[in-house]
Amino acid sequence: MGLTLEDFSVSTTPRDVVRRQYLASAAGDLDALRATLAPDVEWTEMAGFPLAGTYRTPEGVTSGVMEILGRDWAAWTAHDDSYVVDGENVVVLARYTATNKATGKAINVRVAHHFIVRGGLIVRFEQFVDTAKVAEAAHAD
């Protein structure tokens, strides 16, 4: 039977919270994305990634990561393919696709995301990605 859309929108299971985050990101709905994040969230973009570092607060994540990705990349999308859930830990195997606006170069790279969800909110995120492929697309020849 599964969840209805209404059930999904209020579900606080770690997988559903993370899935809502991906859906909000794909729709460009930063308010909905912020609603999935804890007030003291720690969001870490991998060293070597163009936005490397740790961002805190829902506003810090959306302004420091999501808005910049939207500014610099056309059609930036994280395609969430597979979920592995162990309690509050959610690992998502995904793929980034986008085209860099400055260079016109496209990416299609595998990525793994590790989320920790507590009390129905994402409290920690860590990204693992082939940063060389992303950097290659962001730099002109």
C-alpha positions in Angstrom: 0.0 0.0 0.0 2.7 2.5 0.9 2.6 6.2 1.9 0.2 8.6 0.4 1.5 12.0 -0.7 -0.1 13.5 2.4 1.6 10.9 4.7 4.9 11.5 3.0 4.8 15.2 3.5 4.5 14.8 7.3 6.5 11.6 7.8 9.5 12.1 10.0 11.2 8.8 9.1 14.8 9.5 8.2 14.4 8.3 4.6 11.3 10.4 4.0 12.9 13.5 5.4 15.9 13.0 3.1 13.7 12.3 0.1 11.8 15.5 0.8 15.1 17.4 0.7 15.9 16.0 -2.7 12.5 16.8 -4.1 12.6 20.4 -2.7 16.1 20.9 -4.2 15.0 19.6 -7.6 12.0 21.9 -7.5 14.1 24.9 -6.5 11.9 25.3 -3.4 14.4 26.6 -0.9 11.7 27.2 1.8 10.7 23.5 1.6 14.4 22.5 1.7 15.1 24.6 4.7 12.1 23.0 6.4 14.0 19.6 6.3 17.1 21.0 8.1 17.6 21.4 11.8 18.4 24.9 13.1 21.9 23.8 14.0 22.5 21.7 10.9 26.1 21.0 9.8 26.3 20.6 6.0 29.7 19.7 4.6 30.7 19.9 1.0 33.8 17.9 0.2 37.3 19.3 0.1 38.1 20.1 -3.6 34.4 20.8 -4.4 33.8 24.4 -5.6 31.8 25.1 -2.5 34.0 23.1 -0.1 33.4 23.8 3.6 30.8 23.3 6.4 27.7 25.4 6.4 25.5 25.9 9.4 21.8 26.9 9.8 19.2 26.3 7.1 19.7 29.8 5.7 23.5 29.2 5.6 23.0 26.0 3.6 20.6 27.5 1.0 22.5 30.8 0.6 26.0 29.3 0.7 25.3 26.1 -1.4 22.0 25.9 -3.2 21.8 29.5 -4.4 25.5 29.5 -5.6 25.0 26.2 -7.5 21.9 27.8 -9.2 23.9 30.8 -10.0 26.9 29.0 -11.5 25.4 25.9 -13.0 22.4 25.4 -15.3 19.9 22.6 -14.3 22.0 21.5 -11.3 20.3 18.3 -10.1 21.1 15.6 -7.6 19.4 12.4 -8.8 18.9 10.2 -5.7 19.1 6.6 -6.9 19.5 4.3 -4.0 19.0 4.7 -0.2 20.7 2.7 2.6 19.1 3.4 6.0 20.5 2.4 9.4 18.6 4.1 12.1 19.2 7.9 11.9 21.9 7.3 9.2 20.8 7.6 5.6 23.3 7.1 2.8 22.2 8.0 -0.7 23.9 7.0 -3.8 23.2 9.6 -6.4 24.3 11.4 -9.5 24.9 15.1 -10.2 24.0 16.5 -13.6 24.5 20.1 -14.7 26.1 22.4 -17.1 28.6 25.1 -16.0 27.2 28.5 -17.1 30.7 30.0 -17.6 32.3 27.2 -19.5 29.3 25.4 -21.1 30.8 22.0 -19.9 28.5 19.4 -18.5 28.9 17.0 -15.6 27.4 13.7 -15.0 29.2 12.3 -11.9 28.4 9.8 -9.2 28.1 11.0 -5.6 27.4 9.6 -2.2 25.6 11.6 0.5 25.6 10.8 4.2 22.7 12.3 6.2 22.0 12.1 9.9 18.3 12.7 10.7 17.0 13.3 14.3 13.6 14.3 15.3 12.4 14.6 11.7 15.2 17.0 10.7 18.5 16.7 9.0 21.2 17.5 11.5 24.3 16.5 9.5 25.2 16.1 5.9 28.4 15.0 4.2 29.1 14.9 0.5 31.5 12.4 -1.3 32.0 13.2 -5.0 34.7 13.0 -7.8 35.7 16.7 -7.3 38.2 16.5 -10.2 35.3 16.0 -12.6 33.4 18.9 -11.2 36.4 21.2 -11.2 37.2 20.2 -14.8 33.8 21.3 -15.9 34.1 24.6 -14.0 37.4 25.6 -15.6 37.9 26.8 -19.1 40.5 25.0 -21.3 
